[in-house]
């Protein structure tokens, strides 16, 4: 790491002790920025790096609610409004027991550059709570969401901060959150949340957007190296929203997705994953991935080893942070994987990323390859502002164009800085410079 960057990074470590995911996210960006600082010394002189690493606002609050047995329960809620230089704060809410400030800050920091890469006028933020909706009843989820929004609403607004969903926050949770916001404020302010239902301000393609966007990005990567998704073997970790729609779009483009997973294990289906069956098992029945294999004679379930041991040409980690480790990367390389693109946020450990890059595997970081979700959220905001609604084909075409532009911006920036094909460097520099220029333009605020 460049000396100037190391000084700022050491400061980040001192001021944010114990927040290991946040430290990892900052280091991953800083490792790419040395060439930029040599070319643009004003970024050092204006303390731009330090300002970007410090959130504009960090909100931590108590979320009290009553469970079905009448017991009072307490969770902790978070919203880190990280950067608003490009537009209103924008980023999802995550409800999961693992949530703590370090997770939210890592996600918010990543969101700044991801949102910058989309070309849309949106800043970076993230939020959530250490609440597990999967262990709660429908009524408990509603009461929790209402309590959560009762505190958070005062910090939101279509020109201020616009949350969306993330892990544990889907259409059901967004509905309860929006209903409480509307009740408290007495305003039907559609643009204050994205990921809404289609009948009350939501956008077509938003459900599919992150998964579709990853595959659109991978399609561009494959073309760049003279290959095609047509006939390619693909593994997709996870079986939630992002994974399901990545599988769907990859197979629409001619690939065969042979494996997917959840936290209990993974399935291998040599005939290709049956997306409709997977949707039914995971979204309707809310069952484990084993149930898919029980109902599909061509599928085999395993709770040993790793999904990344399955021989594929394209690997899409779409589950959670740091899921793909060094040994997984070595297995992928041994099986001659051609492309790895992150569908989740930071799913590859630094050691895994290093192995893939050293082996010459084409690797796309999540801030570029999974930006389709937030890009389509911004398209939803456009439709809300115009009191308009676009058709599926029109919205999908806009998403494809955005992902094409992000790919070209990353590839072009990497080439400009003498490292063609290095999507990590290209994404980090392209995302950073746009934000840094806006920080300088607005003065010391």
C-alpha positions in Angstrom: 0.0 0.0 0.0 1.2 3.5 -0.8 2.7 5.4 2.2 0.1 8.1 2.2 -2.7 5.6 2.0 -1.1 3.5 4.8 -1.2 6.6 7.1 -4.9 7.0 6.5 -5.5 3.3 6.8 -3.7 3.2 10.2 -6.0 6.0 11.3 -9.0 4.0 10.2 -7.8 1.0 12.3 -7.3 3.2 15.4 -10.6 5.0 15.2 -12.7 1.9 14.4 -11.3 -0.9 16.6 -12.7 -4.4 16.1 -14.6 -3.6 12.9 -12.8 -6.2 10.8 -15.2 -6.2 7.8 -14.9 -2.5 7.6 -11.1 -2.6 7.8 -11.2 -5.2 5.0 -13.4 -3.1 2.7 -11.2 0.0 3.2 -8.0 -1.9 2.5 -9.4 -3.5 -0.6 -10.1 0.0 -2.0 -6.9 1.6 -0.8 -4.8 -1.2 -2.4 -5.9 0.2 -5.8 -5.4 3.9 -5.2 -1.7 4.4 -5.3 -1.5 5.3 -9.0 -4.4 7.8 -8.5 -2.6 9.7 -5.7 0.6 10.0 -7.8 -1.5 11.4 -10.6 -3.8 13.6 -8.4 -1.9 14.8 -5.3 -4.9 17.1 -4.4 -6.6 14.0 -3.0 -3.9 13.8 -0.3 -3.6 17.5 0.3 -7.3 18.0 0.9 -7.6 15.0 3.3 -10.1 13.6 0.9 -9.4 10.0 1.8 -9.9 10.7 5.5 -13.2 12.5 4.8 -14.5 9.6 2.7 -13.6 7.0 5.3 -15.5 8.9 8.0 -19.3 8.5 7.7 -21.3 11.8 7.6 -23.7 10.3 10.2 -23.9 7.1 12.3 -27.3 6.4 13.9 -27.7 3.6 16.5 -31.0 3.1 18.2 -33.0 0.7 20.4 -35.8 -1.3 18.8 -38.3 -2.5 21.4 -41.1 -4.8 20.4 -43.5 -7.4 21.9 -43.4 -11.1 20.7 -46.4 -13.4 20.4 -46.0 -14.6 23.9 -46.3 -11.0 25.2 -42.6 -10.7 26.2 -40.8 -7.4 25.5 -37.8 -8.0 23.2 -35.0 -5.5 22.4 -32.9 -5.3 19.3 -30.4 -2.7 18.1 -31.0 -0.8 14.9 -28.4 1.0 12.7 -28.3 3.5 9.9 -24.9 4.7 8.6 -25.4 7.6 6.3 -22.0 7.5 4.7 -21.8 9.9 1.8 -24.2 12.3 0.2 -22.0 14.2 -2.2 -23.5 12.5 -5.3 -27.1 12.4 -4.1 -29.4 11.3 -1.3 -28.1 8.5 0.9 -29.0 5.2 -0.8 -28.5 1.6 0.4 -30.3 -1.4 1.9 -31.4 -2.5 5.3 -30.2 -5.9 6.6 -32.0 -7.9 9.3 -29.7 -10.7 10.5 -28.3 -11.7 13.9 -24.8 -11.0 12.7 -25.4 -7.3 12.2 -23.3 -4.9 14.2 -21.8 -1.5 13.4 -18.7 -2.9 11.6 -20.9 -4.9 9.1 -23.1 -1.8 8.4 -20.0 0.4 7.9 -18.4 -2.0 5.5 -21.6 -2.3 3.5 -22.0 1.5 3.5 -18.4 2.2 2.5 -18.8 -0.3 -0.4 -22.1 1.4 -1.4 -20.5 4.7 -1.9 -18.4 3.4 -4.8 -21.0 1.0 -6.1 -23.5 3.8 -6.4 -20.9 6.1 -8.0 -20.2 3.4 -10.7 -23.9 3.3 -11.7 -23.7 6.9 -13.0 -26.9 7.6 -11.0 -27.2 10.6 -8.7 -27.2 8.6 -5.4 -25.0 8.6 -2.3 -24.0 5.7 -0.1 -25.6 4.3 3.0 -26.5 1.1 4.8 -28.6 0.1 7.7 -30.3 -2.8 9.5 -30.7 -4.6 12.8 -29.6 -7.7 14.7 -33.1 -9.2 14.3 -33.8 -12.5 12.7 -37.0 -12.5 10.6 -36.7 -16.2 9.8 -37.3 -17.1 13.5 -40.2 -14.8 13.9 -43.9 -15.1 13.1 -45.6 -12.8 10.5 -47.1 -10.7 13.3 -43.7 -10.4 15.1 -42.0 -9.3 11.9 -44.7 -6.6 11.4 -44.4 -5.3 15.0 -40.6 -5.3 14.7 -40.6 -3.4 11.4 -43.1 -0.8 12.8 -40.9 -0.2 15.9 -37.8 0.0 13.7 -39.4 2.6 11.4 -40.8 4.6 14.4 -37.3 5.6 15.2 -35.7 5.6 11.7 -38.4 7.7 9.9 -37.1 11.0 11.2 -33.8 10.5 9.3 -35.4 9.5 6.0 -36.9 11.3 2.9 -36.8 11.0 -0.8 -34.2 13.9 -1.0 -32.4 12.8 2.2 -32.1 9.0 2.6 -33.8 6.2 0.7 -33.3 2.7 2.1 -34.1 -0.6 0.3 -33.9 -4.3 1.2 -31.0 -6.5 1.8 -30.5 -9.9 3.6 -33.6 -10.5 5.7 -35.5 -7.6 4.2 -37.7 -8.4 1.3 -41.1 -7.2 -0.1 -42.9 -8.2 3.1 -40.6 -6.2 5.4 -40.5 -3.2 3.0 -44.3 -3.2 3.0 -44.5 -3.0 6.8 -41.7 -0.4 7.0 -43.4 1.8 4.3 -46.8 1.5 6.0 -45.4 2.7 9.3 -43.6 5.6 7.6 -46.8 6.7 5.8 -48.8 6.4 9.0 -46.3 8.5 11.1 -45.7 11.2 8.4 -49.2 11.3 6.9 -47.5 11.4 3.5 -47.6 8.8 0.7 -44.0 9.6 -0.2 -43.3 6.8 -2.6 -39.7 7.7 -3.2 -38.6 7.2 0.4 -38.2 3.4 0.1 -37.4 1.2 -2.9 -38.2 -2.4 -3.4 -41.9 -1.7 -2.9 -44.8 -3.8 -4.2 -45.8 -3.2 -7.9 -49.2 -2.0 -6.9 -48.0 0.8 -4.7 -45.0 2.4 -6.3 -42.5 -0.4 -7.0 -40.6 -1.1 -10.2 -40.7 -4.0 -12.5 -37.3 -5.8 -12.7 -36.3 -4.6 -9.1 -36.8 -8.1 -7.8 -34.6 -9.6 -10.5 -32.2 -6.7 -10.8 -29.1 -7.7 -8.8 -29.1 -11.3 -10.1 -29.8 -10.3 -13.7 -27.2 -7.5 -13.4 -24.4 -9.8 -12.3 -25.0 -12.0 -15.3 -25.2 -9.1 -17.7 -21.8 -8.0 -16.3 -20.4 -11.5 -16.7 -21.7 -11.6 -20.3 -19.6 -8.5 -21.0 -16.5 -10.1 -19.3 -16.9 -13.3 -21.3 -17.1 -11.3 -24.6 -14.0 -9.4 -23.6 -12.0 -12.7 -23.5 -13.6 -14.1 -26.6 -15.9 -16.5 -24.9 -19.6 -16.9 -24.4 -22.1 -17.8 -21.7 -23.7 -20.1 -24.2 -23.0 -23.7 -23.1 -20.9 -22.6 -20.1 -21.1 -24.5 -16.7 -21.9 -22.1 -13.8 -22.0 -22.5 -10.0 -24.0 -19.9 -8.0 -23.6 -19.9 -4.2 -26.7 -19.0 -2.2 -30.4 -19.6 -3.0 -31.9 -16.3 -2.0 -33.1 -13.5 -4.3 -29.8 -12.7 -5.9 -28.8 -16.3 -6.5 -32.2 -17.3 -7.9 -32.3 -14.6 -10.5 -28.7 -15.0 -11.4 -29.5 -18.6 -12.1 -32.5 -17.7 -14.1 -30.8 -15.1 -16.3 -27.6 -17.3 -16.9 -29.8 -20.1 -18.1 -31.8 -17.7 -20.3 -28.5 -16.8 -22.0 -27.6 -20.4 -22.6 -25.5 -21.4 -19.6 -26.1 -24.5 -17.5 -26.1 -23.7 -13.8 -25.2 -27.0 -12.2 -24.9 -26.0 -8.5 -26.4 -23.7 -5.8 -26.4 -23.7 -2.0 -27.6 -22.4 1.3 -26.0 -22.5 4.8 -26.9 -26.2 5.2 -25.0 -27.4 2.1 -25.2 -27.4 -1.7 -26.9 -29.3 -4.5 -25.4 -30.4 -7.8 -27.9 -30.8 -10.7 -26.2 -31.8 -13.9 -29.4 -31.2 -15.9 -29.3 -27.6 -14.8 -31.0 -26.0 -11.8 -34.8 -26.0 -12.1 -35.5 -22.4 -11.2 -39.2 -22.7 -10.7 -38.7 -25.6 -8.3 -36.0 -23.7 -6.5 -38.2 -20.6 -6.1 -41.0 -22.8 -4.7 -38.8 -24.5 -2.2 -37.0 -21.3 -1.0 -39.6 -18.5 -1.5 -42.9 -20.3 -0.9 -42.1 -23.1 1.5 -39.0 -21.4 3.0 -37.3 -24.8 3.2 -33.6 -25.8 3.1 -31.9 -26.6 -0.2 -31.9 -30.3 0.6 -35.7 -30.3 -0.2 -34.8 -29.3 -3.8 -32.7 -32.4 -4.2 -35.4 -34.6 -2.6 -37.8 -33.6 -5.3 -35.4 -33.7 -8.3 -34.0 -37.0 -9.4 -31.0 -35.4 -11.2 -29.9 -33.4 -8.1 -27.6 -34.5 -5.3 -27.3 -32.8 -1.9 -24.1 -32.5 0.0 -23.3 -31.0 3.4 -19.6 -31.8 3.1 -16.9 -30.0 1.2 -17.7 -26.8 -0.8 -19.8 -25.8 -3.8 -16.6 -24.4 -5.3 -15.2 -27.9 -5.7 -17.7 -28.4 -8.5 -15.9 -28.0 -11.9 -17.3 -24.9 -13.6 -16.2 -22.1 -16.0 -18.1 -19.4 -14.2 -18.4 -19.0 -10.5 -20.9 -16.5 -8.9 -20.7 -16.2 -5.1 -24.1 -14.7 -4.2 -24.5 -15.7 -0.5 -22.7 -13.5 2.0 -19.4 -11.8 2.9 -16.2 -13.9 3.1 -17.8 -17.1 2.0 -15.3 -18.0 -0.7 -11.9 -18.7 1.0 -8.4 -19.3 -0.2 -8.9 -23.1 -0.5 -12.1 -22.6 -2.5 -10.2 -20.3 -4.9 -7.5 -22.9 -5.3 -10.2 -25.5 -6.1 -11.7 -23.2 -8.7 -8.3 -22.5 -10.3 -7.5 -26.2 -10.4 -10.8 -26.8 -12.3 -9.9 -24.0 -14.8 -12.6 -21.5 -13.9 -12.5 -18.6 -16.4 -14.6 -15.9 -14.6 -15.5 -15.2 -11.0 -18.0 -12.3 -10.3 -19.3 -11.3 -6.9 -23.0 -11.3 -6.6 -22.9 -10.7 -2.8 -21.0 -7.9 -1.1 -17.4 -8.8 -0.5 -18.0 -12.6 -0.6 -14.3 -13.4 -1.5 -11.7 -13.1 1.2 -8.5 -11.1 0.3 -6.5 -14.4 0.1 -9.0 -15.9 -2.3 -9.0 -12.8 -4.5 -5.2 -12.9 -4.6 -5.2 -16.6 -5.7 -7.7 -15.8 -8.5 -5.8 -12.8 -9.7 -2.4 -14.6 -9.6 -3.9 -17.4 -11.7 -5.1 -15.0 -14.3 -8.8 -15.6 -13.6 -11.1 -12.7 -14.7 -12.5 -11.4 -11.4 -15.2 -8.8 -10.9 -15.7 -7.1 -7.4 -19.2 -6.8 -6.1 -19.2 -3.0 -6.2 -19.2 -3.4 -10.0 -20.8 -6.7 -10.8 -23.7 -6.5 -8.3 -24.6 -2.9 -8.8 -27.7 -3.8 -10.8 -29.9 -3.9 -7.7 -29.2 -0.3 -6.5 -29.2 0.9 -10.1 -32.7 -0.3 -10.5 -33.6 1.1 -7.2 -32.6 4.5 -8.6 -34.8 3.8 -11.6 -37.6 3.1 -9.2 -36.9 6.5 -7.6 -37.1 8.1 -11.1 -40.5 6.5 -11.7 -41.8 7.6 -8.3 -40.6 11.2 -8.9 -42.4 11.3 -12.3 -45.5 9.5 -11.0 -44.8 7.0 -13.8 -44.4 3.3 -14.3 -42.3 1.6 -17.0 -42.8 -1.8 -18.5 -40.6 -4.8 -17.8 -38.8 -4.7 -21.2 -38.0 -1.0 -20.9 -36.7 -1.2 -17.4 -34.6 -4.4 -18.2 -33.1 -2.6 -21.2 -32.1 0.3 -19.0 -30.5 -2.2 -16.5 -28.6 -3.9 -19.3 -27.3 -0.5 -20.5 -26.2 0.5 -17.0 -24.3 -2.8 -16.5 -22.7 -2.4 -20.0 -21.5 1.1 -19.0 -20.2 0.0 -15.6 -18.2 -2.8 -17.3 -16.8 -0.4 -19.9 -15.9 2.2 -17.2 -14.1 -0.4 -15.1 -12.3 -2.0 -18.1 -11.4 1.4 -19.5 -10.0 2.8 -16.2 -7.9 -0.3 -15.7 -6.4 0.1 -19.2 -5.8 3.8 -18.5 -3.8 3.0 -15.4 -1.8 0.3 -17.2 -3.5 -2.8 -15.9 -5.9 -4.1 -18.6 -8.3 -6.7 -17.3 -7.9 -5.7 -13.6 -11.6 -5.1 -12.8 -10.8 -4.5 -9.1 -8.4 -1.6 -9.8 -10.8 -0.3 -12.5 -13.8 -0.3 -10.3 -12.1 1.2 -7.3 -10.4 4.0 -9.2 -13.5 4.9 -11.3 -15.8 4.8 -8.3 -13.4 6.8 -6.1 -12.4 9.6 -8.4 -16.0 10.6 -9.1 -16.7 10.8 -5.4 -13.4 12.5 -4.5 -13.9 15.2 -7.2 -17.3 16.0 -5.7 -15.9 16.1 -2.2 -13.3 18.7 -3.3 -15.9 20.7 -5.2 -18.1 21.1 -2.2 -15.5 22.4 0.2 -14.7 21.3 3.7 -18.1 20.2 4.9 
